[in-house]
Amino acid sequence: MMKTDLVEAIVRRWNIFQSIIIISTFVTGIIATCPDPRLIAPCQCQTENNVVSMVCANLQSVQQLMKIFEPPYPVNQLWHLTVKHSQLDDLEANLLGDKSFVVILFQNVTRVSKIMPHAFAASVDRLRVLTFDSSPSLNVLSVQGIADLENLVDFEVTASVDQLIDFPSLPNLQYLHLYGNRFSVPPNLPQLPKLHSLWLNSGKLTTIKPLDLAFLPSLRKIVLFGNQLRQLDAGDLHFLSPRVDLVDLSDNDLSSGIHPNAIQGISFSTIIDLKKTNLTQLEEATFRPILNVLARGAGHIQLHGTMLQCDCNSFGWLLREPKLMAKISQTSKCSDGVNIHFKTSRLNCPLNETISSQ
């Protein structure tokens, strides 16, 4: 999945980190080197630009991982750790000894059900990105143990779990990637004051609750495409953030409709993606308040791939409001594949035409 803003942020941090390393090396004369390969097998270590990274594969237990980080290393502050294709267990306290990292990735690992408190104790001040990816046998994962990672910026659990529980409040978390998982109900997220991007796409969600956006006061982007949502209920997407960039609901069967009170708090520039949602009508009670906001800025609604009948029943009220009609994306199409703007421009709707209720 493309995560351009995240990549740019990591690149910026990487550049800053490199600058710090260069200055530190110049001042102290310390050169980062890898430990003796015999001490860390089957892990591998590499250095680049005076930064040390490690990759560990085919481990048989979490104890084996812990032993690798017991011996003294030339440096204790490393950059990136990848643990992949490994059979682990619950991630215990002081998992990596006194070695700290900025980025840690677990990929295709098994038998992990809990991150214990202080698992990454040495990395509390430095860890910015923590990822569990493509680990489909994890089932239920408790993440209470990351509560002390107050500087964590990006947390990812992707294509891995049936249920994610015990999510702690993280004061500096900005990106939360939970796409491709198997839960039908989203995790119950606590107060995350700086979270601005949330991915819950490509999963099996049938409802948005108990997700409460009141706990996410900085949220600018929520991505929900490719789930099993059938409708949006009252209060589902009530944003409190001063700016909302994207609400992506595409590739969900929303044929049961969108409640008039489902979406609130959007911005003038919000993009609402409703492509391939099987909507059959644009209910005035639902869409007029949304379009009234979007009409004041560059925001718009994307609608192609729906089941919209481009007739007076759906569009009569909109055709009398050119400023609102303009907020329907120019690429949007009717159920028969004809461009919405082209087809509706040829309608001659009675002035008293209204949309029937669902």
LUMTIGU-52693 format. One record per residue: residue in one letter; x, y, z of N, C-alpha, C in turn. Coordinates in steps of 0.1 Angstrom, whole numbers, plus 5000, padded with zeros to 4 digits. Example, Ala and Ser with C-alpha at 12.3 -4.5 7.8 and 13.67 -1.06 7.14 Angstrom:
2
A513249435078512349555078513249675078;S512849785071513749895071512950005079;
***
This chain:
358
M500849885000500050005000500950125000;M500550224992501350354991501150435004;K502150485010502150565022503050675020;T502750765010503750865006504050955018;D503051005025503351095036504251025047;L503950895050504750825060506250815055;V506350775042507750765036508550895037;E507851005034508451135035508951165049;A508051135058508351165072509551075077;I509550955073510750865077512050915070;V511950955058513051005051513651135058;R512751215062513151335070513851295082;R513251205090513851155102515251095099;W515251015088516550955084517651055082;N517251155074518251265071518751335084;I517851365093518151425106519151325113;F518751195114519551105121520951095115;Q521051095102522351085095523151205099;S522551325099523251445103523851435117;I522951385126523451365140524551265141;I524451155133525551055133526851115128;I526751195117527951255111528651355121;I527751435127528351535137528951465149;S528251355154528751285165530051215162;T530151155150531351095146532551195145;F532251305140533251415138533751455152;V532851475162533251525175533851415183;T533351295183533851185192534851095185;G534751085172535650995165535150845166;I533950825171533450685172532850645159;I533250525155532750465142531850345146;A530650345141529750235144530150105136;T530249995143530649875137529749765142;C529749655134528849535137529549445147;P528849375155529449275164529949155156;D530749075163531348955157530148865152;P530248835139529148755132528848625140;R529848565146529648445153528748455166;L528748575171527948605183526448625180;I526148655167524748695164524048605154;A524748495150524148405141522848345147;P521748325139521648345124521348485120;C521448585128521248725124522448775116;Q522148875108523148935100523149085103;C524349145102524449285106525149355094;Q524749485092525449565082525449705087;T526449775082526649915085526649995072;E526050115073525950205061525850345067;N526750435062526750575067526850575082;N527650495087527950485102526650455110;V525750375104524550325110524450175110;V524150115121524149965122522649915121;S522449815112521149755111521349605112;M520249535116520349385117519049325112;V519249205106518149115101518348985107;C517248935114517248795120516148715113;A516548595108515548515102515648375107;N514448305106514348165109514748125124;L514348215133514648195147513548095152;Q513948015162513047905167512347945180;S512748045186512148085199512448225203;V511648285212512048425216513248425225;Q513548305231514748295239516048305230;Q515948245219517048255209517248395205;L516248475203516348615200517048695211;M516548665223517148735235518648705237;K519048585234520448545236521348625226;I520748645214521548715204521948855209;F521048915217521349055222521949065236;E522348945241522948945254524448995254;P525248945244526648985244526849135242;P528049185247528349325244528549355229;Y528049465224528249505211529149625210;P529749655199530649775198529849895201;V528549895196527650015199526249955203;N525650025212524349975217523150045210;Q523450155203522350235196522450195181;L521450115177521450065163520250135157;W520150115144519050185136517850105134;H518049985127516849915122517049765125;L515949705130515949555133514749495126;T515049385118514049305112514149165117;V512949115122512848975126511848905117;K512148805109511248755100511348605099;H510248545094510148395092510548325105;S510048365116510548305129509348265138;Q509648155145508748105156509148175169;L508348265173508648335186507548285197;D507548365207506548345218506248485222;D505548505233505248635238506548715240;L506448845236507648925236507948975250;E508948925256509248945271509849075273;A509949115286510549235290512049225287;N512549345283513949355279514349255268;L513449245259513649155248514949165241;L515449285239516649315231517749365240;G517749325253518749365262518949515263;D520149555263520449705263520649765250;K520249695239520349745225519049815222;S519249935216518050015212518050035197;F516850055192516550075177515650195175;V515650245163514750345158513550285151;V513850175143512750105136512849955139;I511749895142511749745145510549685137;L510849585129509849515121509849365124;F508649315127508449165128507649125116;Q508149035108507448995096507348845095;N506148795093505848655092506448585104;V505948625116506348555128505148485134;T505348385142504248305148504348305163;R503248255170503148225184503248355193;V503148475187503148595195501648625199;S501348635211499948675215500048795224;K501248835229501248945238502649015238;I502549145238503849225240503849265255;M504749205262504849225276505349365279;P505049425291505549555295507049555295;H507549665290509049695289509749595279;A509049545270509649455260510749525252;F510549655250511549735242512149845251;A512449805263512849905274513949995269;A514949935263516150015259515850105248;S514750085241514450175229513350275232;V512950285245511850375249512050515243;D513250575244513550705239513750715224;R514050605218514450615203513550555194;L512750455198511850385189510850475183;R510750475169509750565162508750475154;V509250365149508350285140508450135145;L507250075148507149935152506049875144;T506449755137505549695128505549545130;F504249495129504049345128503249325115;D503949255105503349245092503349105087;S502249075080502148945073502448825082;S501748825094501848715104500548665107;P499948585097498448555098498148455110;S499148395116498748305127498748365141;L498848505141498948565154497548565162;N496448555155495148555162494948675170;V494848655184494648775193495948825197;L496148955196497449015200497149135210;S497749115222497649225232498849315231;V498649445230499749535228499849635240;Q499349595251499549685263500949715266;G501849625262503349635265503949755258;I503349815248503949925241503650065248;A502950055259502550175266503650275270;D504850215272505950305276506650365264;L506250335251506950385239506350525236;E506650625244506050755243506450835231;N507550795225508050865213507650785200;L506850675201506450605189505650695180;V506050695167505350785157504450695148;D504850575145504150495136504050345142;F502850295143502550155147501750085137;E502249965133501549885123501349745127;V500049705125499749555127498949525114;T499549465104498949455091498949305087;A497849265081497649125075498049025085;S497549035098498048945108497048885118;V496148965123495348925135493848915133;D493248835142491848835143491348935153;Q492148975162491749075172492949145178;L492849275180493849355186493349415198;I493949385210493349435223494449505231;D493849575242494649645252495549755245;F494949825236495649935230495850045240;P497150095242497350195252497350335245;S497250435254497350575249498750605246;L499050655234500450685230500450835226;P501150915233501051065232501551115219;N502451045212503051105200502751015187;L501850925188501550835177500850925166;Q501350915154500750995143500150905132;Y500750785130500250695119499950555126;L498750505123498350375128497750295116;H498550195112498250105101497649975106;L496349945104495749825108495049755097;Y495549765085494849715073495149565071;G494249505064494449365060494249265071;N493649305083493449215094492049145092;R491749055102490548975101489449015111;F489649115118488649155128487449215121;S486249185126485049245121484649365128;V485249395140484949515148486349585150;P486449715148487749775150488149775164;P489449785166489949795180489349915187;N489249895200488750005209489950095212;L490150205205491250295206491050395217;P492050415225491950515236492350655230;Q492650755239493050885235494450875228;L494450925216495650935208495651075202;P496251165210496051315207496651355194;K497751295189498451335177498151245165;L497351145166497151055155496351135144;H496951135132496351205121496051115109;S496550985109496250905097495950765103;L494850705099494350575104493950495092;W494650375090494250285080493650155086;L492350135082491650015086491049935074;N491749955063491249905050491549755048;S490949705037491249565032491049465043;G489949475050489749375061488349325060;K487849295072486449235073485549315083;L485749435084484949525092483549525087;T482549495097481149505094480549625101;T481349695110480849815117481949905120;I481750025122482750125126482850135141;K481750125148481750125163482449995168;P483250005179483250105189484350215187;L484850225175485750335172485150465175;D485750545183485150675187486150785183;L485850865173486750965168486951085178;A486151085189486351185199487651165206;F488251045205489551015211490651045202;L490351085189491351115179491151255174;P491451355182491151495179491951555168;S493051485163493851535152493651455139;L492751365139492551275127492251355115;R493051335104492851395092492551295080;K492851175083492651075072492250945078;I491150895073490650755077490350675065;V491050555064490950475052490250345056;L489050325050488250205053487850125041;F488550145030488050075018488249925019;G487449855011487649715010487249635022;N486249675029485749605041484449545037;Q483649515048482349455046481249535052;L481449665052480449765057479249765049;R478049755055476749755047476049895049;Q476349965059475750095061476550175071;L476250305071476850395081475750435091;D476050425104475050455114475250595120;A474250645127474450775133475650775142;G476450885141477550895150478850825145;D478750745134479950665131481250745128;L481050855120482250935116482051085120;H482151115133482051245138483451295141;F484051385132485351435134485451555143;L486451555151486651675160487951755156;S488651695146489951765142489651885133;P490551985134490252105127490352095112;R490951985107491151955093490951815090;V490151775080489951645075490251635060;D491251555056491651545043490951435035;L490751315041490251205033489351115042;V488251085037487350975042487150875031;D487850765032487850665021486950545025;L485750535019484750435022484550345009;S485450355000485250284987485350134989;D484750064979484749914979484049854992;N483049924996482149865007480749865001;D479949765004478649755000477649835009;L477549965006476750055015475350065009;S474849955004473449954998472449975009;S472749955021471749975032471650125036;G472550205031472450355032473450415042;I473350545042474150635051473250715059;H473250705072472350775081472750925080;P471651015080471951155079472951215089;N473051145101473951185111475151105112;A475551035101476750945102478051025100;I478051125092479351195089479151335093;Q479951385102479951525106481451565109;G481651705108482951755112483951755101;I483451735088484451735077484851885074;S485851895066486452025062486052075048;F486252195045485952245031486752165021;S487852115024488752045014488651895015;T487751835023487751695025487351615012;I488051505009487651414998486951295004;I485651275000484951165005484851064993;D485450944995485550844984484450744987;L483450744978482350644978482250564966;K483450544959483450464947483150314951;K482350254942482050104943481450074956;T480450154960479750134973478350084971;N477850064959476450024956475450114962;L475750244964474750344967473750354956;T472450354959471450364948470850504947;Q470950584958470350724958471250814966;L471150944963471851044971470751114979;E470551064991469451115000469851265004;E468851355002469051495004469451515019;A468751445028468951465042470351425046;T470951335039472351285042473351375035;F473151405022474251465014474151615013;R473051675016473051825015473951885026;P473851845038474851905048476251885044;I476651765039477951735035478451835023;L477551835013477951925002477952065005;N477152115014477152255018478552295024;V479152195031480452225036481552225025;L481452115016482452105006482352214996;A481152274994480952384985481752514988;R482252515000483052635005484552615002;G484952504996486352474994486552384982;A487752314983488152224972487752084974;G486952054984486551914987485551864976;H485451734976484451674967484151534971;I483051474964482651334966482951254954;Q483551144955483851054944482750944944;L482150924932480950834932480950724921;H481950714912481850624902481950474907;G481250384900481150244905480050224915;T479150314916477950294924476850234916;M475650224923474450174916473450294915;L473950414914473150534913472350534900;Q471050554902470150574890470150734888;C470650774877470850914875469550974869;D468550974878467251024874466851144884;C465651194882465151304890464951264905;N464751134907464551094921465751104929;S466951084923468151094930468751234929;F468651294918469351424915468551544913;G467151534915466351644913466751764922;W466951734935467251844944468651904941;L469551814937470951864934471051954921;L470151914911470251994899469752134901;R469052164912468652304915469752374923;E470852304926471852364934473252344927;P473552424916474752394908476052394917;K476052474927477352474935477452344943;L476352284946476452154953476752044943;M476152054931476351954921477751954916;A478452064917479852074913480752004922;K480251964934481151894944481051744942;I480251704932480351564928481451544918;S482451464920483651454912483251434897;Q484051504888483751504874483851364868;T484551274875484751144869483651044874;S482751094882481751004888480750954877;K480250834879479450774868478150714874;C477150704866475850644870476050484869;S474950414873475050274873475250214860;D474850284849475050234835476450274829;G477250344838478550374833478750514826;V477550584825477550714818477950814829;N478750914825479151024834477951094840;I478051104853476851164861476551304856;H477551384854477351524850476751534836;F477251444827476651444813475251404813;K474951294821473551234820472551324827;T472951384839471951464846471751594840;S472651644832472551774825471351764815;R470951644811469851624801468551594808;L468551594821467251574828466451704829;N465151684829464251804830463351764842;C463751794854463051754866462051854871;P460951814875459951904881460551984893;L460152104895460652184906460352124920;N459252044921458951994934459451844936;E460351804927460951674928461751654940;T461551554948462351534960462751384960;I463651354969464151224970463351144979;S462951024975462250934984463150884995;S462550865006463350805017463550655015;Q464650615021464950465020464050385028;
***
